[in-house]
Amino acid sequence: MKETHYTDSDIQVLEGLEAVRKRPGMYIGSTGERGLHHLVWEIVDNAVDEALAGFCDDIEVIVDKGDVIEVRDDGRGIPTGINEKTGLSTVETIFTVLHAGGKFGGEGYKVSGGLHGVGASVVNALSKWLEVKIYRDGNVYYQRFENGGHPVEPLKIIETCDPERTGSTVRFEPDEEIFKETTHYDYDTLYKRLQEIAFLNKGLRINLYDLREDDKHDTFLYNGGIIEYVQMLNKNKNVLHDDVIYLSGEEDNIFFEVAFQYNDGYNSNIYSFTNNINTYEGGTHEDGVKLALTRVINNYGKNQKLFKEKDESLSGDDVREGLTMIISCKHPDPQFEGQTKTKLGNSEVKKIASDVFSTGFERYLMENPTVAKTIIEKAMSASRARIAAKKARELVRRKGDLEITAFYGKLTDCKSKDPSESEIFLVEGDSAGGSAKNGRDYMTQAILPLRGKILNVEKARLDRALSNEEIKTIITAFGTGIGDEFDLSKLRYDKIIIMTDADVDGSHIRVLLLTLFYRFFRPIVEAGHVYAACPPLYKITHGKTIKYVLDDDEKDEYLASLPANVKPEISRNKGLGEMDPDELRDTTMAKETRILRQITVDDLQAADAAFEKLMGEEVEPRREFIEKNAGYAILDI
């Protein structure tokens, strides 16, 4: 019998901030780029909570040289007295004790985004050093922490200041021992989140400075709040009515507001927030609004006799077509489902959201009959398309019920029926498809060649997309269904790999496929199943050595590493179809040697704007983009 060693001494108790350093992913999600930026959000959220409480008007976020972060606010300043329970200063308690804060039911905060009381202490634990300054009662208080949150000395007064001045400044450097992947802060990531916070907090000024190189500076101040948010999201779209509709109300200390506007597109973009937290999985606030929107539009259409007797009621999808909407809820005691805080669970919010929305929107429709008629006509057009799509979907399903390997003779399926080990390559053209079929691992790799460029679904409703043969083939191959019938659990492949040439045409096909996934298969992207293959751009040969490189930078780096007397032969890969099966397998398909880039949708708003600009109806934004970026294109001449 195998001897095991498991005694009392094997049980470890991690004290204080040790637990955070041991398992940082439990507190910030990951130790990659996302977790690194999460440190900033934790400190910024504390400043925003002061704004929500009505005591802060200005926040500054500074990225200093060495990726040092500084966050300043003009709030009340952290209390500086001795904490009764810990015997330490309140400042030291907040920065060194988990689950310590003013958001657990005291009178300090009516509404707060950070409820766990771990933000400041976690940032401290994962920093090489952290400094905090508090401006309060005419004094400047200071404390420094090092080596994962250990205080260098107790809180002390270092100087005096104007008695009217209040606020807190936190400055820290992330610990590279924790963030081994990167400690570099991305300006665009900071920009997007801080802009979002400013939209959600009307009148709050946020300044972002980058002192690392160019001294970049952006100011965010939106007196129109979420109205301006909707206007930004609809910037490159044809809106159906000029005004953004804004509704708000308060009940039981729960403040609720919604802003929305219709455009002539076919997709809805609804973003919901609770206490500035993006609830991208929705929740009761979003459910209440959606139900009320459908009910109010149907009732108005019937009462105004805009529907024919034979017309069926409009569905939720019908009334949301072309809708851009921001929902924001400020709740004193939000209950989120799960640790990620991405779905609001408070049951009472659903009724409040529904009541506030219904009352306001009914009044708006009665007072604006022209806009009301435009919205109804848009929804009725969507309804007719939905019925047509249903018929097309039934046709696709019937074809999908045939033996999967038989449809159109296109799919070369893998032998394994276990989705967890199976993957499908979407390949550009029959030529590359032939090489891929012969070079694949027949057990786990399926090949689906695509002939030509698929339909641009940014400009098409679901019914038209379902009449496209290439798209029908993709739907059948995936097995998930589409639209109302979509079921992620039925996905037949763990990895969906887009494999196109490294040229302009290949890029275009890749964007068309991503547009399709984004619009009709978004959960597949969000679940991390979509990848782009990275075929080599160059083949470098010298003697018996063959080296494949992905791009010009890698080529130059490799050539510089060769001895001066070596005269390599360099050939540029024109396309996947020109590779023989062995070469394609070794460079692009084999699990041991290939490079895959996972496709994610971290910022849905930004992705939506990009797809709209590049693939939408408006020609002018696309022309401007092409003119601006034409110099970066690689042409095969």
C-alpha positions in Angstrom: 0.0 0.0 0.0 1.3 3.4 -1.0 2.3 5.4 2.1 0.9 9.0 2.3 1.9 11.8 4.5 -1.0 14.0 5.7 -0.8 15.2 9.3 -1.8 18.3 11.4 1.4 20.0 10.4 0.4 19.9 6.7 -2.5 22.3 7.4 -1.3 25.9 6.8 -3.0 29.0 8.1 -2.2 32.1 6.0 -2.4 35.2 8.1 -3.1 38.8 7.0 -2.2 39.6 3.4 -0.2 36.3 2.9 -3.4 34.7 1.6 -3.6 37.3 -1.1 -0.1 36.9 -2.3 -0.4 33.1 -2.2 -3.6 33.1 -4.3 -3.9 36.5 -6.0 -6.3 35.1 -8.7 -9.0 34.6 -6.0 -9.0 38.4 -5.4 -8.2 40.0 -8.8 -9.1 37.3 -11.3 -5.6 36.8 -12.7 -2.0 37.9 -12.5 -2.0 38.9 -16.2 -2.9 42.2 -17.8 -6.5 42.1 -16.6 -5.5 41.6 -12.9 -2.8 44.3 -13.2 -5.4 46.9 -14.3 -7.8 45.6 -11.6 -5.4 47.1 -9.0 -6.2 50.6 -10.4 -10.0 49.9 -10.5 -9.9 49.0 -6.8 -8.4 52.3 -5.7 -10.5 54.3 -8.3 -13.7 52.6 -7.0 -12.9 53.8 -3.5 -12.7 57.4 -4.9 -15.8 57.0 -6.9 -17.7 55.7 -3.8 -16.8 59.1 -2.3 -18.4 60.7 -5.4 -21.5 58.5 -5.0 -21.8 59.7 -1.4 -21.7 63.3 -2.6 -18.2 64.3 -1.3 -16.0 64.0 -4.4 -16.0 66.1 -7.6 -12.5 65.4 -9.0 -10.4 62.3 -9.5 -6.9 62.1 -11.0 -5.3 58.9 -12.2 -1.6 59.3 -13.0 0.6 56.7 -14.7 4.2 57.7 -13.7 7.5 56.4 -15.0 8.1 52.8 -14.1 4.4 52.1 -14.3 3.8 53.6 -10.9 0.1 54.5 -10.4 -1.2 57.4 -8.4 -4.8 58.0 -7.7 -6.0 61.3 -6.1 -9.4 62.4 -5.0 -10.9 65.4 -3.2 -13.3 63.3 -1.0 -13.5 63.4 2.7 -10.1 61.7 3.3 -9.8 58.3 5.0 -10.4 58.7 8.8 -7.1 58.8 10.6 -8.0 57.9 14.2 -7.4 54.5 16.0 -9.7 51.7 15.0 -11.4 50.3 18.0 -11.3 46.6 16.9 -7.7 46.4 15.6 -5.9 48.9 17.8 -4.2 50.3 14.7 -4.9 53.5 12.8 -7.9 53.3 10.6 -5.6 53.9 7.6 -3.4 51.0 8.5 -6.4 48.8 9.1 -7.9 49.5 5.7 -4.6 48.8 3.9 -3.6 45.7 5.9 -6.7 43.9 7.1 -9.0 42.0 4.7 -12.7 42.8 4.9 -12.2 46.2 6.6 -14.0 49.2 5.2 -16.8 51.6 5.6 -19.3 49.7 3.4 -20.7 47.1 5.6 -23.7 48.9 7.0 -22.4 52.0 8.7 -23.5 55.5 7.8 -20.4 56.3 5.8 -21.7 55.2 2.4 -25.3 55.0 1.2 -24.2 53.4 -2.1 -21.0 51.7 -3.0 -19.4 49.7 -5.8 -16.9 47.9 -3.6 -18.7 45.9 -0.9 -16.2 43.3 0.1 -13.7 45.6 1.9 -10.7 43.9 0.3 -9.8 46.5 -2.4 -7.2 48.7 -0.7 -5.6 45.8 1.3 -5.4 43.6 -1.8 -3.7 46.3 -3.8 -1.2 46.8 -0.9 -0.5 43.1 -0.7 0.3 42.8 -4.4 2.5 45.9 -4.6 6.2 46.3 -4.2 5.4 49.4 -2.2 2.5 51.6 -1.5 2.1 55.1 -0.1 -1.0 56.8 1.1 -1.5 60.5 1.9 -4.6 61.9 3.6 -5.6 65.5 3.6 -7.9 66.1 6.6 -8.4 68.5 9.5 -5.6 70.8 8.2 -3.0 68.0 8.3 -1.3 65.8 5.8 -1.1 62.2 7.1 1.4 59.8 5.5 2.1 56.0 5.7 4.3 53.7 3.5 4.1 50.0 3.1 6.7 47.7 1.5 7.2 44.0 0.5 3.6 43.0 0.1 1.9 45.3 2.5 4.1 45.6 5.6 4.0 49.0 7.2 7.4 50.8 7.3 6.2 52.9 10.3 2.9 53.9 11.8 0.7 56.7 10.3 2.2 60.1 10.9 1.6 63.8 10.2 4.2 65.1 7.7 3.0 68.7 7.2 0.0 71.0 7.4 -2.4 72.1 4.7 -5.4 74.3 4.1 -8.1 73.2 6.6 -10.6 73.3 3.7 -8.6 70.7 1.7 -9.7 67.1 2.0 -9.0 63.9 0.1 -6.8 60.9 -0.3 -3.8 60.1 -2.6 -2.7 56.5 -3.1 0.5 55.7 -4.9 1.8 52.2 -5.6 4.1 50.1 -7.8 2.8 46.6 -8.7 5.1 43.7 -7.7 6.7 42.0 -10.7 7.1 38.9 -8.5 3.3 38.6 -8.7 2.7 40.1 -12.1 5.3 38.1 -14.0 3.6 38.4 -17.4 3.6 42.2 -17.5 3.6 45.3 -15.2 2.9 47.7 -18.1 -0.3 49.7 -17.9 -2.2 50.1 -21.2 -3.4 53.6 -21.7 -6.4 52.6 -23.8 -7.6 50.2 -21.2 -7.4 52.9 -18.5 -9.0 55.4 -20.9 -12.1 53.2 -21.7 -12.9 52.3 -18.1 -12.4 55.8 -16.7 -14.5 57.3 -19.5 -17.2 54.7 -18.6 -17.1 55.7 -14.9 -17.5 59.4 -15.9 -20.5 58.7 -18.1 -22.2 56.8 -15.2 -21.5 59.6 -12.7 -22.9 62.8 -14.1 -20.7 65.8 -13.3 -17.7 63.8 -11.9 -14.5 65.0 -13.5 -11.8 62.4 -14.1 -8.3 63.3 -15.3 -6.0 60.7 -16.8 -2.3 61.5 -17.1 0.5 59.3 -18.7 3.9 60.7 -17.7 5.9 57.7 -19.0 6.7 59.1 -22.5 4.4 61.6 -24.2 2.7 63.2 -21.2 -0.7 62.2 -22.5 -3.7 63.8 -20.8 -7.4 63.2 -21.2 -10.3 64.7 -19.2 -13.7 63.1 -18.8 -16.6 65.2 -17.6 -20.2 64.4 -18.8 -22.9 66.7 -17.5 -25.3 64.7 -19.6 -24.3 61.4 -18.0 -25.6 58.3 -19.7 -27.4 60.4 -22.3 -23.9 61.3 -23.7 -22.9 57.6 -23.3 -25.7 56.6 -25.7 -24.8 59.4 -28.1 -21.2 58.2 -28.2 -22.3 54.6 -28.9 -24.5 55.7 -31.7 -22.0 58.2 -33.1 -21.4 56.3 -36.4 -25.0 55.0 -36.8 -28.1 56.4 -38.5 -30.4 57.2 -35.6 -34.2 57.0 -36.0 -35.0 59.9 -33.7 -32.8 62.9 -32.7 -33.3 62.9 -28.9 -32.0 60.3 -26.6 -34.9 59.1 -24.4 -34.0 59.5 -20.7 -36.1 58.1 -17.8 -35.2 58.0 -14.1 -36.8 57.4 -10.7 -36.1 56.5 -7.1 -37.9 54.1 -4.8 -36.8 52.7 -1.4 -33.4 54.5 -1.7 -32.8 52.7 -5.0 -32.1 55.1 -7.8 -32.7 53.9 -11.3 -32.0 55.6 -14.7 -32.1 54.5 -18.3 -31.1 56.2 -21.6 -31.8 54.8 -25.0 -32.1 55.6 -28.7 -33.0 53.6 -31.8 -30.8 53.3 -34.9 -31.5 51.7 -38.3 -29.3 48.7 -37.5 -30.4 45.1 -36.8 -28.7 44.5 -33.5 -29.3 45.7 -30.0 -26.6 47.0 -27.7 -27.8 47.0 -24.1 -25.3 47.7 -21.3 -26.3 47.6 -17.7 -24.5 48.7 -14.5 -25.1 48.6 -10.8 -23.1 51.1 -8.6 -20.8 51.6 -11.7 -20.1 47.8 -12.0 -20.7 46.5 -15.5 -23.3 43.7 -15.0 -22.7 42.2 -18.5 -24.6 39.1 -17.6 -27.7 41.3 -16.9 -29.9 40.8 -13.9 -33.1 42.0 -12.4 -32.6 45.6 -13.4 -32.2 44.6 -17.0 -35.0 42.0 -16.9 -37.4 44.7 -15.6 -36.6 47.1 -18.4 -36.8 44.5 -21.1 -40.2 43.3 -20.0 -41.6 46.8 -19.6 -40.2 47.9 -23.1 -42.0 45.0 -24.8 -45.2 45.5 -22.9 -45.4 49.3 -23.4 -44.7 49.2 -27.1 -47.3 46.4 -27.7 -49.9 48.2 -25.6 -49.3 51.5 -27.4 -49.5 49.8 -30.8 -52.8 48.1 -30.0 -54.4 51.2 -28.4 -53.4 53.4 -31.4 -54.5 50.7 -33.8 -51.1 50.5 -35.5 -51.4 46.7 -35.6 -53.6 44.8 -37.9 -56.0 42.2 -36.4 -54.0 39.3 -37.8 -50.7 40.6 -36.5 -49.1 38.7 -33.6 -47.7 40.6 -30.7 -44.2 41.9 -31.0 -41.5 39.9 -29.3 -38.7 41.2 -27.1 -36.2 40.7 -29.9 -38.5 42.7 -32.2 -38.7 45.8 -30.0 -35.0 45.7 -29.2 -33.8 45.6 -32.8 -31.6 48.7 -33.4 -31.7 49.7 -29.8 -28.8 51.3 -28.0 -29.5 51.4 -24.2 -27.7 52.2 -21.0 -29.3 51.0 -17.7 -27.8 52.3 -14.4 -28.9 51.3 -11.0 -27.6 52.8 -7.7 -28.5 50.4 -4.9 -27.6 50.6 -1.2 -27.4 46.8 -0.8 -26.8 45.1 -4.1 -26.8 41.3 -4.2 -24.7 40.0 -7.0 -24.8 36.4 -8.3 -21.3 35.0 -8.0 -18.0 36.6 -7.0 -17.6 38.2 -10.4 -20.4 40.7 -9.7 -21.6 40.5 -13.3 -25.3 39.8 -12.6 -27.7 41.6 -10.2 -29.9 39.3 -8.2 -32.0 41.7 -6.0 -35.6 40.6 -6.7 -37.1 44.0 -5.7 -35.2 45.8 -8.4 -37.1 44.1 -11.2 -40.5 45.7 -10.2 -38.9 49.1 -9.5 -37.1 49.2 -12.9 -40.3 48.0 -14.7 -42.4 50.7 -12.9 -40.0 53.6 -13.5 -39.5 52.6 -17.1 -43.2 51.9 -17.9 -44.4 55.2 -16.4 -41.9 57.3 -18.2 -41.9 55.6 -21.5 -45.7 55.5 -21.8 -45.8 59.3 -21.2 -43.0 59.8 -23.8 -44.8 57.8 -26.5 -48.1 59.7 -25.9 -46.2 63.1 -26.1 -44.1 62.1 -29.1 -46.4 60.3 -31.6 -44.1 60.7 -34.6 -41.2 59.0 -32.8 -43.6 56.4 -31.4 -44.8 55.5 -34.9 -41.1 55.2 -36.1 -40.3 52.9 -33.2 -43.4 50.7 -33.9 -42.6 50.5 -37.6 -39.1 49.4 -36.9 -40.3 46.7 -34.5 -42.9 45.5 -37.0 -40.3 45.2 -39.7 -38.2 43.2 -37.3 -41.2 41.0 -36.6 -41.7 40.2 -40.3 -38.0 39.3 -40.6 -38.2 37.1 -37.4 -41.0 35.1 -38.9 -39.0 34.7 -42.2 -35.9 33.7 -40.2 -37.9 31.1 -38.3 -38.8 29.4 -41.6 -35.2 29.7 -42.8 -33.9 28.2 -39.4 -36.3 25.3 -39.8 -34.8 24.6 -43.2 -31.3 24.8 -41.8 -32.3 22.4 -39.0 -33.7 19.9 -41.4 -30.5 20.0 -43.4 -28.5 19.7 -40.2 -30.4 16.6 -39.2 -28.7 14.8 -42.2 -25.5 13.0 -41.6 -23.1 15.8 -40.6 -20.4 14.6 -42.9 -22.6 14.6 -46.0 -23.8 18.2 -46.2 -22.6 19.9 -49.3 -19.5 17.6 -49.3 -17.6 20.4 -47.6 -16.9 19.4 -44.0 -14.2 16.8 -43.4 -15.1 15.9 -39.8 -12.8 14.5 -37.2 -13.2 10.9 -35.9 -13.6 11.9 -32.3 -17.1 12.8 -31.1 -15.8 14.3 -27.8 -16.1 18.1 -28.1 -13.5 18.7 -25.4 -10.7 17.4 -27.6 -12.1 18.3 -31.0 -11.4 21.4 -33.1 -12.5 22.8 -36.4 -10.4 24.8 -38.9 -12.3 27.3 -41.0 -10.0 27.5 -44.0 -9.8 30.0 -46.8 -10.5 28.2 -50.2 -10.3 24.6 -51.5 -6.6 24.7 -52.1 -5.7 25.4 -48.5 -8.5 23.1 -47.5 -6.8 20.2 -49.4 -3.5 20.8 -47.7 -5.2 21.1 -44.3 -7.1 17.8 -44.8 -3.9 15.9 -45.6 -1.9 17.5 -42.8 -4.5 17.3 -40.0 -4.7 15.0 -37.1 -7.7 13.1 -38.4 -8.7 12.0 -34.9 -9.3 15.5 -33.4 -9.2 18.0 -36.2 -12.0 18.9 -38.6 -11.6 21.0 -41.8 -14.2 23.2 -43.3 -13.1 25.1 -46.5 -14.9 28.3 -47.2 -15.4 29.3 -50.8 -15.0 33.0 -51.3 -16.0 35.7 -48.8 -19.1 35.0 -46.6 -21.9 37.4 -46.3 -21.3 40.6 -44.3 -23.9 40.1 -41.5 -23.4 43.6 -40.2 -25.6 44.7 -43.0 -28.1 41.8 -42.9 -30.8 40.5 -40.7 -30.9 36.9 -39.5 -33.3 35.7 -42.2 -30.9 36.9 -45.0 -27.9 35.4 -43.2 -29.7 32.0 -43.0 -30.2 32.0 -46.8 -26.4 32.1 -47.3 -25.0 28.7 -48.1 -21.6 29.3 -46.3 -23.3 30.5 -43.1 -25.7 27.6 -43.1 -22.8 25.2 -43.4 -21.0 26.9 -40.4 -24.2 26.7 -38.3 -24.7 23.1 -39.2 -21.1 22.3 -38.4 -21.1 24.0 -35.0 -24.3 22.3 -33.9 -25.4 25.1 -31.5 -28.3 26.4 -33.6 -28.8 30.1 -33.9 -31.0 32.9 -32.6 -33.6 31.8 -30.1 -32.5 28.2 -30.4 -28.8 28.8 -29.7 -27.4 26.4 -27.1 -23.8 26.6 -26.2 -23.7 23.2 -24.6 -24.3 21.6 -28.1 -21.1 23.1 -29.5 -19.3 20.2 -31.3 -15.8 21.6 -31.1 -13.8 23.1 -28.2 -11.7 25.2 -30.5 -13.0 27.1 -33.6 -9.8 28.1 -35.5 -9.9 30.7 -38.3 -7.1 29.8 -40.7 -6.6 32.4 -43.5 -3.7 33.7 -45.5 -1.5 36.4 -44.0 -2.6 39.0 -46.6 -5.3 41.6 -47.2 -7.9 39.1 -48.5 -7.2 36.7 -45.6 -7.7 39.6 -43.1 -11.0 40.5 -44.8 -12.3 37.0 -44.5 -11.2 36.8 -40.9 -13.1 40.1 -40.1 -16.2 38.8 -41.9 -16.1 35.6 -39.8 -15.6 37.5 -36.6 -18.5 39.8 -37.5 -20.6 36.7 -37.9 -19.5 35.3 -34.5 -19.9 38.6 -32.8 -23.5 39.1 -34.0 -24.9 35.6 -34.0 -22.5 33.4 -31.9 -21.3 35.9 -29.3 -21.4 33.4 -26.4 -19.0 31.2 -28.3 -16.5 34.1 -28.4 -17.2 35.0 -24.7 -16.6 31.4 -23.7 -13.1 31.5 -25.3 -13.7 29.0 -28.1 -12.6 31.1 -31.0 -9.0 31.4 -32.2 -7.0 32.7 -35.1 -4.2 30.6 -36.5 -0.9 32.4 -37.0 0.7 31.0 -40.1 4.3 32.0 -40.7 4.9 34.9 -43.0 8.5 33.9 -43.9 10.6 30.8 -44.3 14.3 31.3 -43.7 16.7 28.6 -44.8 20.4 28.3 -44.2 22.2 25.0 -44.6 20.0 22.3 -43.2 18.3 24.7 -40.8 14.7 25.9 -41.6 13.2 28.6 -39.5 9.6 29.9 -39.8 8.8 33.4 -38.5 5.5 35.2 -38.0 6.3 38.7 -39.1 8.9 41.3 -40.2 10.0 42.0 -36.6 10.7 38.3 -35.8 12.5 38.0 -39.2 14.8 40.9 -38.5 15.5 39.6 -34.9 16.3 36.1 -36.2 18.6 37.4 -39.0 20.5 39.6 -36.6 21.2 36.6 -34.4 22.9 34.7 -37.3 26.7 34.8 -37.8 27.9 37.3 -40.3 29.2 34.5 -42.7 25.7 32.9 -43.0 23.8 33.8 -46.1 20.2 32.7 -45.5 17.6 32.2 -48.2 14.3 34.1 -47.4 11.0 33.2 -49.0 7.7 34.9 -48.2 4.7 32.6 -47.9 2.1 33.7 -50.4 -0.7 31.6 -49.1 -1.7 28.5 -47.1 -2.5 26.6 -50.3 1.1 26.8 -51.4 2.3 24.9 -48.4 2.5 21.2 -48.6 0.5 19.2 -46.0 3.6 18.5 -43.8 4.7 22.1 -43.8 1.2 23.4 -43.0 0.8 20.8 -40.2 4.2 21.6 -38.6 3.9 25.4 -38.8 0.2 26.1 -38.3 -1.8 23.1 -37.2 0.2 20.7 -34.9 -0.7 21.4 -31.3 2.9 21.1 -30.2 4.3 23.7 -32.6 1.5 26.0 -33.7 0.7 29.5 -32.4 -2.9 30.4 -31.8 -4.3 33.7 -30.9 -7.4 33.6 -28.7 -10.2 35.9 -29.8 -11.8 37.7 -26.9 -14.4 40.5 -26.6 -13.0 42.3 -23.5 -14.7 45.6 -24.5 -18.0 44.9 -26.2 -18.6 48.6 -26.8 -15.3 49.1 -28.6 -15.7 45.9 -30.6 -19.2 47.0 -31.6 -17.9 50.4 -32.7 -15.1 48.8 -34.8 -17.4 46.4 -36.5 -19.9 49.2 -37.2 -17.2 51.4 -38.7 -15.5 48.7 -40.8 -18.5 46.5 -41.8 -21.6 48.8 -41.5 -23.7 50.7 -44.0 -21.9 54.0 -43.6 -19.2 54.3 -46.3 -17.5 57.4 -45.0 -16.1 56.0 -41.7 -14.7 53.0 -43.6 -13.1 55.2 -46.2 -11.5 57.4 -43.6 -10.1 54.3 -41.8 -8.7 52.9 -45.1 -7.1 56.2 -46.0 -5.5 56.5 -42.5 -4.2 53.0 -42.4 -3.4 52.3 -46.0 0.3 52.7 -45.4 0.3 49.7 -43.0 -1.1 47.3 -45.5 1.0 44.5 -46.9 0.2 44.0 -50.6 1.1 40.9 -52.6 2.2 42.4 -55.9 
